[in-house]
Amino acid sequence: MDGMHHPGWGKTVDTMRGMMSNRQVSDLDRASDRTFGTMFLAMMIEHHEGAIAVARTEKQNGAHGPAMDLADQIIKTQTAEIAHMREMLNGN
């Protein structure tokens, strides 16, 4: 999927918001247990936010019912997961 482009997204898949860079993966590989967990959650929040942005684009520009239904599910579930991960970061 590297470099894949979808009209209207304005970015290629490899530069979309929430996609981890090679540097981030390397930093994660070298992180200690506690730091790893914090970095992982922060990166996953960003990744989910990127997925929600793409899902919103589908909702605005899409025409295929099943894809738009999936976009609704992504927005709902990943918003809830972001809230849960933020709680975890805050020690709750």
C-alpha positions as a LaTeX table, in Angstrom:
\begin{tabular}{lrrr}
\hline
Residue & $x$ (\AA) & $y$ (\AA) & $z$ (\AA) \\
\hline
Met1 & 0.00 & 0.00 & 0.00 \\
Asp2 & 3.01 & 2.32 & 0.19 \\
Gly3 & 2.46 & 5.34 & $-1.97$ \\
Met4 & $-1.14$ & 4.41 & $-2.77$ \\
His5 & $-3.24$ & 7.49 & $-3.49$ \\
His6 & $-6.95$ & 8.03 & $-3.22$ \\
Pro7 & $-8.48$ & 11.10 & $-4.86$ \\
Gly8 & $-9.65$ & 13.60 & $-2.29$ \\
Trp9 & $-7.44$ & 12.36 & 0.54 \\
Gly10 & $-4.71$ & 14.79 & $-0.45$ \\
Lys11 & $-1.96$ & 12.48 & 0.75 \\
Thr12 & $-0.49$ & 9.15 & $-0.10$ \\
Val13 & $-1.03$ & 6.28 & 2.31 \\
Asp14 & 2.61 & 6.32 & 3.44 \\
Thr15 & 2.28 & 9.93 & 4.63 \\
Met16 & $-1.23$ & 9.82 & 6.05 \\
Arg17 & $-1.79$ & 11.01 & 9.56 \\
Gly18 & $-1.33$ & 8.23 & 12.05 \\
Met19 & 1.00 & 6.09 & 9.97 \\
Met20 & 4.13 & 5.29 & 11.95 \\
Ser21 & 7.45 & 6.27 & 10.42 \\
Asn22 & 10.42 & 3.92 & 10.32 \\
Arg23 & 12.01 & 6.12 & 12.98 \\
Gln24 & 9.02 & 5.69 & 15.29 \\
Val25 & 9.12 & 1.92 & 14.84 \\
Ser26 & 12.84 & 1.90 & 15.66 \\
Asp27 & 12.28 & 4.10 & 18.73 \\
Leu28 & 9.51 & 1.76 & 19.87 \\
Asp29 & 11.77 & $-1.28$ & 19.41 \\
Arg30 & 14.40 & 0.31 & 21.66 \\
Ala31 & 12.04 & 1.55 & 24.35 \\
Ser32 & 11.89 & 0.15 & 27.88 \\
Asp33 & 8.74 & $-1.51$ & 29.21 \\
Arg34 & 7.07 & 1.60 & 30.69 \\
Thr35 & 8.23 & 3.90 & 27.91 \\
Phe36 & 7.15 & 1.32 & 25.32 \\
Gly37 & 3.62 & 1.27 & 26.73 \\
Thr38 & 3.34 & 5.05 & 26.73 \\
Met39 & 4.76 & 5.37 & 23.22 \\
Phe40 & 2.55 & 2.56 & 21.95 \\
Leu41 & $-0.61$ & 4.17 & 23.31 \\
Ala42 & 0.32 & 7.62 & 21.96 \\
Met43 & 1.04 & 6.17 & 18.52 \\
Met44 & $-2.16$ & 4.14 & 18.51 \\
Ile45 & $-4.20$ & 7.22 & 19.43 \\
Glu46 & $-2.66$ & 9.07 & 16.49 \\
His47 & $-3.25$ & 6.06 & 14.24 \\
His48 & $-6.91$ & 5.83 & 15.27 \\
Glu49 & $-7.35$ & 9.59 & 14.75 \\
Gly50 & $-6.01$ & 9.13 & 11.22 \\
Ala51 & $-8.46$ & 6.30 & 10.58 \\
Ile52 & $-11.33$ & 8.46 & 11.84 \\
Ala53 & $-10.26$ & 11.27 & 9.49 \\
Val54 & $-10.30$ & 8.86 & 6.52 \\
Ala55 & $-13.68$ & 7.50 & 7.64 \\
Arg56 & $-15.08$ & 11.03 & 7.77 \\
Thr57 & $-13.80$ & 11.61 & 4.25 \\
Glu58 & $-15.65$ & 8.46 & 3.17 \\
Lys59 & $-18.82$ & 9.74 & 4.86 \\
Gln60 & $-18.52$ & 13.08 & 3.03 \\
Asn61 & $-17.47$ & 11.82 & $-0.39$ \\
Gly62 & $-18.45$ & 8.17 & $-0.53$ \\
Ala63 & $-21.26$ & 6.65 & $-2.52$ \\
His64 & $-21.02$ & 2.95 & $-1.66$ \\
Gly65 & $-23.44$ & 2.14 & 1.16 \\
Pro66 & $-21.46$ & $-0.69$ & 2.79 \\
Ala67 & $-18.27$ & 1.41 & 2.83 \\
Met68 & $-20.16$ & 4.31 & 4.39 \\
Asp69 & $-21.62$ & 1.94 & 7.00 \\
Leu70 & $-18.12$ & 0.73 & 7.78 \\
Ala71 & $-16.99$ & 4.35 & 8.11 \\
Asp72 & $-19.72$ & 4.86 & 10.74 \\
Gln73 & $-18.48$ & 1.83 & 12.67 \\
Ile74 & $-14.86$ & 3.00 & 12.48 \\
Ile75 & $-15.77$ & 6.44 & 13.79 \\
Lys76 & $-17.80$ & 4.99 & 16.66 \\
Thr77 & $-15.46$ & 2.22 & 17.77 \\
Gln78 & $-12.18$ & 4.01 & 17.32 \\
Thr79 & $-13.45$ & 7.12 & 19.11 \\
Ala80 & $-14.30$ & 4.88 & 22.08 \\
Glu81 & $-10.89$ & 3.18 & 21.88 \\
Ile82 & $-9.15$ & 6.57 & 21.86 \\
Ala83 & $-11.02$ & 7.55 & 25.03 \\
His84 & $-9.97$ & 4.28 & 26.67 \\
Met85 & $-6.33$ & 4.69 & 25.65 \\
Arg86 & $-6.29$ & 8.26 & 26.99 \\
Glu87 & $-7.60$ & 6.96 & 30.29 \\
Met88 & $-4.82$ & 4.39 & 30.32 \\
Leu89 & $-2.23$ & 7.12 & 29.67 \\
Asn90 & $-3.67$ & 9.11 & 32.57 \\
Gly91 & $-3.41$ & 6.12 & 34.88 \\
Asn92 & $-7.12$ & 5.39 & 35.10 \\
\hline
\end{tabular}
